[in-house]
Amino acid sequence: MNEASSIPAIEDVEAGNSPQDQAAMRPAMRGDLTQGPILKTLLIFAVPTLLANVLQTLNGSVNAIWVGQLLGESALAATANANVVMFLLFAAVFGFGMATTVRVGQHFGARDIDAARSTFGSGLGFCLMLSVLTAIFGSLGASALLDMLSTPAASKPQALAYLQVVFVTMPLATMSIMVSMGLRGAGDSRTPLYAMILTVCIDIVFNPLLIRGMGPLPRLGIAGSAIATAFANTVGLLFQVARIYMKDMPLRLRGKELGYLIPRKLEMGYIAAKGLPMGAQMLIVSSAGLIMIGLVNREGLNAAAAYGASLQLWNYLQMPAFAIGSAVSAMVAQALGAGNHGRVGKVTVIGLGVNMVMSVSLAALIVAADRPLLALFLGGESPAMPIAQHIQLICTTSFVIMSITMILTGTMRAYGAVIAPLVILFLGLYPGRLGFYYLAVPYIGGEAVWWSYPVGSVLTVAFTVGYYRWGNWKRAFSL
């Protein structure tokens, strides 16, 4: 049956012990997030996740610097367009991956290691098959997708070359994402961090070498940037897999357990039911991003380049909320599996506090040093610089506001509540953000693009806080 029996927990319940008493008597296990001081446990888990996310974003930023400096503003605009498409295509994988992570955390908290492995294997196998199909159809429709974005003619050939490499290497990238998310569900945020350090070092070195060509390496232009990233991600994946088996980690699959990679009905029932709405959330975000890219492109090449540079800084601004939200979700999922519902509210409140301290501090730094930071991507004398600085002043606060939603949604996601957050996100981004744009553009012109961000964020947070406070989301949990 289970590698860690649940019999002691049943005896504790029959003896009338509280969840806190039961937690104290549970044997220590690597990756256990159900015990210890909440703030310390959250930070120990969240800081490696934050560092990994920052490194990943730094990697993208350095790549953007290489592209912008070596190939020019047209190529930078091309990567901005291509990255939005890439995010759209990964959305479904993220959704199923998040559902797998939550379920792994619940089983891990209940000490049911075999069930955690079965869920992880089913999620990994399913997402791998999905990514292969997505890669095939994406390769065929890449040009049409870029046309839908109103990609400037000067940027389209480079964006297409970049996307083709992304599609071909998508299955390996999917496996890397799923392994990282599964490890975090089992309480291990350090292995993904070590893998990311290795990935970033390789990517930073090979990007300029493959863009310009050096020695035996060919001159590949913007496609070289995508190839370097794909190679680095593959090395990172191999590192994680090797570490899982060398250290005999809980999620390792061996012998008959390798059959778990064939998706099973029981596990896929949860993964599909919860993963589809979670993936839909990502699709809503990315599709709204596609529309925004199209609206920005209408403002001209300088606006597109300014927006691409601004996105790089906003990626950093969202990192604390992503990391804390991931930590909150993992801690809540394990607490639910352990039957300790009383820990949930405390984890959420502390997570919100830590998130606000980090997000506000980072936002203040970005606004104060916007010119030198933007110059990394645009160059100090770029005609896009004034536009980018203007964007920062208007939009940066909206990402701090949205970070509240990420933390609260992380808690609700651990309970399996996914439909209401999906509806709320849709209302905030479409009737909220995009609705405001179309209502305001006749009066304020292109300014409506930038002001739509804070308007949409305020509405989304208001709806989320209301549902968290008065909704029935806790009823969605079942193990």
N, C-alpha and C positions, 0 to 999 in steps of 0.2 A: 504494500500500500504506500503510504507516505514515507519519505526518508526521515521526517521529523514528525512524530505522532502527535495527534491533537488530543489524546486521552487526558493528559494533565490539565489542559484547559477546561475540559468537560467536568473533571472532578472539582476544579476550582469553582466553577459555576454552581455545581450542586452543593458545595460547601458554603456558598453565599459570599465568596470573596468578590471585591469590587474589581472592575477592569484594571485599575491601577495596581491592585495587589497581584492580580494574575500576571500583569506585565512584568512586575518585579521578580516573579518566580519563574518566568520563562527563561530557558537557557540562552546564553549569549550565542549569536550567530552572525557571521560576517554579512554586512549589508542590512542589518536590522535597524529600521528607523522608528520603531515603536517605543523605544526606551530612551532614557536620558533627557537632559534639559532641552526644551524645544528649540530655543534660540541657537544653542551650540550645535545641536544636531542638524538644524536647517542650514546653518552657515557651512558646516563641514561638508554637507552634500551640495549646497548651492554654489559655493566658491569654485570648485573644480568645473562645474557646469558653466558658470559664468566665464571662467577663463577660457574654456573650450569654445564657447560662443564668441567671445571677443577675438580669439585667435582665428576662428573661422571667418569672422567679419573682417578682421585685419588682413587675412589672406585675400579676400575679395577686394579690399581697398588697395592693397599693394598691386594686385593684378590690374586694377583700374588705373593706378598710377602708371604702370608700365605701358598699358594700352594707350592712355592719354598722351604720355610723353613721347612714346616711340612711334605711334601711328596717328595721333591727332584727335581733335574733337569729334570728327565724324565717326571714328572707331569707338570712342567713348560712348557716344549716343547709341551706337549699334549694340554695345554690351548691355546698356540699360534696357533697351527693348528686348534683347534676347533673354536677359535674366528674368524679366517679368513672365515671359512665356515659359521658361524653365520652372519657375515657381508654380505656375498654373498646372503643369504636368506632374509635378511632384505632390500636388495637393492631396490626391487620393491616397498615395503611399503614406503621407504624413498622418492622415486620418486613421487608417488601419494600424499604423505603427503606434499612434497614441492609444488606441483601444487595446492593442496588445500589451503595451506598457502598463496600463491601468490594471488589466487582468492579471498580469504577471505579479504586480505589486500586491494585489489582493491575496493571491495564492501564496506568495512569499510571506506575507504577514501572518497567514494562517499556518505556516510551516508545511504547506503541501508542495514540496519541491517537484514531485513528479508532474503535478498539474501545471506548475509554472513552466516546466520544460515543454510539456505538450502544447500549451498555449503559445509559447515563444516559437516553437517549430512550425505550428500551423500558420501563424502570422507571417513568419519569414518566408515560408514556401509560397504562400498566397501572394504576397507582395512582389516576390521575385517573378512569378508568372505574369502578374499584372504589369510589371515594369517592362517585360519583354514585349508584350502587346502594345504598350504605350510607345515604346521606342520605335516599333515598326510603323505604326500609324502616324506618329509625330514626324518621323523622317519624311513621310510622303506629303504631309500637310504643312511643313515648316514655312514655305513661301507664302501660303495663303494666310497663315496666322500673322505673319509680319505685315501683310497687306491690311489685315483687319486693324492693326495698330496704327495705320497711317504712317508707317516707318518712312522717314525721309529717304528719297531715292539714293542720296549719297551714302547712306548708311546701310541700306538693305543688303547688298552683296556681302559685306563683312558680317552683318548679323546672321545671315543665312549660313555662312561658313562656320560661324561659332556654334550655331544651334545644331548643325549636322553632327558635330563631334559630341555634343551633349547627349543627343539621342542615342548614338551608337554605344556610349558608355553608361547609359542610364541603369541597366541591371546591376552593375557593380556598385554604383553610387547608392542604389536602393538597399543593397545588402549592408553596406556600411552604416546607413542611417538606422536600419532595423536592429542591427547588432548593438549599436550605441544606445538606442532607446530601450532595448530589452535589458541591457546591463543596468541602466538607471532605474528601471522598474524593480530590479533585484537589489537596489541600494548601492550600486557601484558607479560612482561618477568619476572615479580617478582613471580607470582604463580608457574611457573615451577621451579624457583630457590628454593622456600620454600619446594616444593615437593622433590627436589633432596637432600636438606639437610637432610630431614627425611629419605629418601631412603638410603643414604650413612651411616647414623648413625646406622640404623638397620642392614644393610649388613655387616658392619665392625664388629659388635658385634657377629652376628650369623655365620659368615664364619668359624672362628676357632672352634666354638662350634659344628657345624655340621660336620666339617672335622674330628676332633678327637673324638667327643662325650663327653658329660659331663652330669652327673646326669641322668635324664630321656631321654635326647637326644641321639639318636643312633650314632654310629661311621659310617659315610657314605663316608669318603674319598673325592675324587675329586667331586663326585656327590653332596656332601653336600655343596660345594662352589656354585654350580649352583642353588641348591634349596634355599640357603640363599639369593642369588641375586634375584631370582624369587619372593620370599616372600616380600622382600624389595620393589621391583618395584610395586607389587600389592598394598602395603600400600600407596606408593606415588601416584598411580593412584586414589585411593579412596579419598585421601586428595584433589587432584585437582578437582575432580567431586564435592565433598562436598563444596569446596570454591566457585566454579562457581555458585552453587545454593544458597548458603547462602548470597552471595554478589550480586545476580541477575546480573551476568555479561552478556555482549552482546551475547555471544555464547550459553547461556543456552537454552535448548530445553524443552518445556513444553506443555502439552495438545496435540493439533493437530500437533504441531511442531515436536513431536517425530516421526511422519511419515516421516520426512526428513531423518531419518536413513536408509530408503529404497532408494537406489541409484536412482536418477532421470536422465532422458535422457539429459535434458538441461545441468545440472551441470556436469554429467559424460562425456559429449562431450569435455568440456575443460579439466577436470581432466585427462581423458585418453589421449587426444591429446598432452598435455604438460607433463603429468606424465610419460608416456612410455619413451620418450627420456631422461627425468631426471632420471628415474630408470635405463635406459640403461647406463647412465653415471656412476652410482654407480656400476652397473654390470661390466662395463669395468675396473673400479678401483679395484673392489674386485677380478675379474677373473685374472687380472694382478698380484694382490697380491697372489692369489693361485699359479700361476706359479712361482712367486718369492720364495714362501715358499718351493715349490718342488725343486727349484734350490739350495736353502740354505740347505735343508735336505740332498742333495747329498754331501755336504761338511762335514757331520758328526754331531753327537749329540752336540758337543761343539759349533759348528757354529750355530746350530738351537737354542740352549739355549741363545747364545749371541744375536742372531737376535731377539728372543722373548723379552729379556730385553731391547734391543734398541728400539723396537716398543713401549714399555711403555713410554720411554722418548719422542719419536717422536709424540706420541699422545698429550702430553702436548704442544709440539712446534706448533702443528696445531690448538690449541684452540683459540688463538687470531684471526686468519683468519676466523675460523668458526663463531665466535661470531660477528666480525665486518661484515663479509659477510652476516650473517643473519639479522643484523641491517640495512645494506644498502639495502638489498632486501625488507625488510618490509617497510622502509621509502620510497623507490622508488615506490613500489606498491601502497601505500596510496597516494603518491603525484600524481600518474597517475590517480587514482580514483577521486581525487579532481580536476583534470585538470591542475595541476601546473607542467608542463613539465620543466620549467626553474629551478626548484629545483634539478632535477635529477643529472646534471653534478657536481654541488657543493657537493651533498651528496657523489658521487663516489670519487671525489678528496680527500675530507676530510677523507673518509673511508680508502683510500689507505695510506694516511699519518699516521693515527693512527695505522693501521695494521703494517706498516713497523717499527715504533718505538717499538711496543710491540714484534713483531716476532724477530727482530734483537737482542733486549735485552735478550730475553729468550734463543735464540740460543747461545749467548755468555756465558750465565750462564751455560747451559748444557755442553758445550765443556770444560769450565774451571773446572767444578766440576764433570766430567764424572765418575771418579773412585768411589767416595763415593756414587754417585747416582746409578751406575750400581751394586754396592755391595749390595744394598738393595734387589736386585732380585737374584743375583748370589752368593753372599758371597765373601768376600775379597780375598780368596785363590782359587777361582774357576779357572780351566784351561780355561774356556770360557772368562775370564776377558780381556786378551790381545786382543782377537778377537773383543770383544764388543767395546773396546776403539778405535781400528783401524776403525771399522765401523762408529763410531761417527764422527771422523775427516773427513771422506770422504763424508758422506751422509747428515749431519745436514744442511748444506747450501742449499741443494736442496729443503728442505721443506720451507725455507724462500722464495726462488724463486717462488715456487708453490703458496705461499700465495697471490701473485699478481693476479694469475688466479682466485682464489676464490672470490676476491672482484669484479673484472670485470664481472665474470660470474653471481654473485649475482644481479648486475644491469641488465644485459641482460635477466636473468631469470624473473625478475619482469615485463619486457616488453612481455614475452612469447616467447622470442627467445631461443630455446632449441636445434635445430638441429645442427647448426654450432658449438656450444660448445661441443656437443657430438662427432662430427667428429674430432675436434681439440684434444680432450682428447684421442681419439683412436689413432691418429697419434703420439701423444707424448709418449704414454705408450707402444704401440706395435711396429711400425717401429722404434720409438725413443729408449725407454728404452730396450725392449726385443730384438729389432734388433741389438742394440749396443752389447748386451751381446753375442749373437751368433756369431757376427763378431769378437769380441775381445777375447772370451774365448780360442781360439787356441793359442793366443799370450801371454796373461797374466793370464790364468787359472782362479782360483776362484775369483781373484780380479775383474773380469768382473762383478760379481754380484753387488758389491758395487759401482763401477764407473758408472754403468748403471743408477743409481738414478740421479746424477746431469746432465747427458747428456739428459735424458728424460725430466727433469724439464725445462731446458733451451729451448728446442724445443717447449714444450707446452706453455710456457709464450710468446715466440716470436710469435707464431701463434695467441694466444689470444689477445695480444696487437694490432697486425695488424688488426684483425677482428674488435676489438672494435673501432679502429681509422678510418677504411675505410669501414667497412661492413654496411649493410642496416638493422641491427637488430631492429631498432626502428619501422620499419613497421610492426612488428609482434604484436603490441599492439592493442587490441580491448576490449571494455567493453560492 
